[in-house]
């Protein structure tokens, strides 16, 4: 049985985490497949979730994440896309943040969900991963959402610095999700915002399904570690649904 930790940092990470919990509770189109991650009777993995945010209103917007898993980091109403302020707030509250993780037990793997371009997630994530790597032996992977081009220079600059810092934090790998790509196929920024949460939730939870499956033709945890350790440590997740009659080669193409 795998013990899995999923952390959502900042507004973007919180929303993705809430989408994961929504699917698990039966509120999404994939709920029948995803709900098993939260039921010991139906699936052997144990999943713990935590949402960290400096903006209490963002945490209040989370409808499907338990109150005990929504952790407010005291600092007025967010850090306003200022990564320097975010770093300072993390250091001031580091022990409280790490205590929240420690109280949830031991894990085999952790995923940290975040935007690269905002304030809390962008600044917290590299520091959080670095601190976790000091204390724990399990692999940590970051799922990082890239900004729209239209969001402007500040957010694009934040993204560049955040990804640089995450790569230098000791993270075991980074999985990228591109808002701009979703906008190109969805038609509008709002459609992309609405779609990114479900897209990442679906792909991440089906990945976890494969990592802890006893079926023969799957990717296990060892395979995943090997793939993520190669190259530059950057990856993305493709996803395709097909019926059992479709040849594997056709599905891949």
C-alpha positions in Angstrom: 0.0 0.0 0.0 1.3 3.4 -1.0 1.0 6.3 1.4 0.7 9.5 -0.7 0.8 13.1 0.3 -0.7 15.8 -1.9 0.0 19.5 -1.0 -1.6 22.5 -2.7 0.3 25.8 -2.3 -1.3 29.1 -3.0 -4.6 29.9 -4.8 -3.8 27.8 -7.9 -2.6 24.8 -5.9 -5.6 25.0 -3.6 -8.0 25.0 -6.5 -6.4 22.0 -8.1 -6.4 20.2 -4.8 -10.1 21.0 -4.3 -10.8 19.7 -7.7 -9.1 16.4 -6.8 -11.3 16.2 -3.6 -14.4 17.1 -5.6 -13.8 14.2 -8.0 -13.1 11.9 -5.1 -16.4 12.9 -3.4 -18.4 12.2 -6.5 -18.8 15.7 -7.9 -16.8 15.2 -11.2 -17.2 13.3 -14.4 -14.5 10.9 -13.4 -15.7 10.4 -9.8 -16.4 6.6 -10.2 -12.7 6.1 -11.0 -11.2 8.7 -8.6 -13.2 8.1 -5.5 -11.3 4.9 -4.8 -8.3 6.9 -3.8 -10.1 8.0 -0.7 -11.7 4.7 0.3 -9.6 2.0 2.0 -12.3 -0.5 1.1 -12.0 0.2 -2.6 -8.3 1.1 -3.0 -5.2 0.2 -1.1 -3.5 3.6 -1.3 -3.8 6.1 1.5 -4.0 9.7 0.4 -3.5 12.7 2.7 -4.0 16.3 1.4 -3.0 19.7 2.8 -3.8 23.2 1.4 -1.4 26.0 2.4 -2.3 29.7 1.7 -1.6 33.2 3.1 -5.0 34.4 1.8 -7.8 33.1 4.1 -10.4 33.9 1.5 -8.9 31.5 -1.0 -9.1 28.8 1.6 -12.7 29.6 2.4 -13.5 29.1 -1.3 -12.5 25.5 -1.1 -15.7 23.5 -1.0 -14.5 19.9 -1.1 -11.4 20.0 1.1 -11.8 19.2 4.8 -11.4 22.2 7.2 -8.6 20.4 9.0 -6.7 20.2 5.7 -7.0 23.9 5.0 -4.1 25.7 6.7 -3.9 29.5 6.8 -0.4 30.9 7.1 -0.8 34.2 9.0 -0.1 37.2 6.8 -3.0 39.6 6.2 -4.6 38.8 2.8 -1.9 37.1 0.7 1.5 38.3 -0.5 0.3 40.0 -3.7 2.5 38.1 -6.2 5.6 39.3 -4.3 7.9 36.4 -4.0 10.3 38.1 -1.6 7.4 38.7 0.9 6.3 35.1 0.4 9.7 33.8 1.2 9.8 35.9 4.4 6.4 34.6 5.4 7.4 31.0 4.9 10.5 31.4 7.1 8.5 33.0 9.8 6.0 30.1 9.8 8.3 27.3 8.8 7.9 25.2 11.9 4.1 25.4 11.9 4.0 24.4 8.2 6.3 21.4 8.8 4.4 20.4 11.8 1.3 20.1 9.7 3.1 17.6 7.4 4.7 15.7 10.3 1.4 15.1 12.0 0.1 13.3 9.0 2.6 10.5 9.2 5.0 8.8 6.9 4.7 8.7 3.1 6.1 6.9 0.1 5.8 9.8 -2.3 4.6 13.4 -2.2 3.2 15.8 -4.9 3.2 19.6 -4.4 0.7 21.5 -6.6 1.4 25.1 -7.4 1.4 28.0 -9.9 4.8 29.2 -10.9 3.7 32.8 -11.4 1.8 33.9 -8.3 3.0 34.9 -4.8 2.4 32.2 -2.1 2.8 29.1 -4.3 5.6 30.5 -6.3 7.7 31.5 -3.3 6.6 28.8 -0.8 7.2 25.8 -3.0 11.0 25.9 -3.4 11.5 26.5 0.3 9.0 23.9 1.3 10.5 21.2 -0.9 14.0 22.1 0.3 12.9 21.7 3.9 11.1 18.5 3.2 14.1 17.0 1.6 16.1 17.7 4.7 13.7 15.8 6.9 12.3 13.0 4.8 13.6 10.3 2.4 10.6 9.9 0.2 10.6 11.4 -3.4 8.9 14.8 -3.9 7.5 15.9 -7.3 6.1 19.3 -8.1 3.2 19.8 -10.4 3.7 23.4 -11.7 1.2 25.4 -13.7 2.7 27.9 -16.2 1.1 31.4 -16.7 -0.8 32.8 -19.6 1.3 35.1 -21.8 -1.4 37.7 -21.3 -0.7 37.8 -17.5 2.2 40.1 -18.1 5.9 40.5 -17.4 5.7 40.2 -13.6 4.0 36.8 -13.7 6.3 35.5 -16.5 9.3 36.6 -14.5 8.0 35.0 -11.3 7.5 31.8 -13.3 11.1 31.8 -14.5 12.5 32.4 -11.0 10.2 30.0 -9.4 11.0 27.1 -11.7 14.7 27.9 -11.3 14.4 27.8 -7.5 12.3 24.6 -7.5 14.9 22.8 -9.6 17.6 23.9 -7.1 15.6 22.8 -4.1 16.4 19.1 -4.4 13.1 18.2 -5.9 12.9 14.8 -7.6 11.1 16.1 -10.7 8.8 18.8 -12.1 5.6 18.0 -14.0 4.5 21.1 -16.0 1.0 22.1 -17.0 0.6 25.0 -19.5 -2.3 27.4 -19.2 -1.5 28.9 -22.6 -1.9 25.5 -24.3 -5.3 25.0 -22.7 -6.4 28.5 -23.8 -5.3 27.7 -27.3 -7.5 24.6 -27.4 -10.3 25.9 -25.2 -10.8 29.3 -26.7 -10.7 31.6 -23.7 -8.8 32.3 -20.5 -11.8 31.5 -18.4 -12.3 28.1 -20.2 -8.6 27.4 -19.5 -9.0 28.3 -15.8 -12.0 26.1 -15.5 -10.3 23.2 -17.3 -6.8 23.2 -15.8 -8.0 22.0 -12.4 -10.0 19.0 -13.8 -7.2 18.2 -16.3 -4.5 18.0 -13.6 -6.8 16.2 -11.1 -7.7 13.5 -13.7 -4.1 12.9 -14.9 -2.5 12.9 -11.4 -5.0 10.5 -9.9 -4.8 8.1 -12.8 -1.0 8.3 -12.5 -1.4 7.3 -8.8 -3.6 4.5 -9.9 -0.9 3.1 -12.1 1.8 3.6 -9.5 0.0 1.3 -7.0 -1.6 -1.1 -9.4 -1.0 -4.9 -9.4 -1.8 -5.1 -13.1 1.1 -6.2 -15.4 1.0 -3.4 -18.1 1.4 -0.4 -15.8 4.0 2.0 -14.6 5.0 1.3 -11.1 6.7 3.7 -8.6 10.2 2.5 -9.5 9.5 3.1 -13.2 8.2 6.6 -12.5 11.2 7.5 -10.4 13.5 6.3 -13.2 11.7 8.4 -15.9 11.6 11.5 -13.7 15.3 11.3 -12.8 16.4 11.4 -16.5 17.2 14.4 -18.6 16.5 17.8 -17.1 14.0 16.5 -14.6 11.1 18.2 -16.4 8.0 16.4 -17.7 4.4 16.6 -18.6 1.6 14.1 -18.5 -0.3 13.0 -21.6 -3.7 11.3 -21.3 -5.9 9.4 -23.6 -9.0 7.3 -23.0 -9.8 4.3 -25.2 -11.8 1.1 -25.0 -10.1 -2.3 -24.6 -10.4 -3.1 -28.3 -8.1 -0.3 -29.4 -4.5 -1.4 -30.0 -1.9 0.2 -27.7 0.0 1.6 -30.7 -3.1 3.3 -32.0 -3.8 4.9 -28.7 -0.3 6.2 -28.4 -0.3 7.7 -31.9 
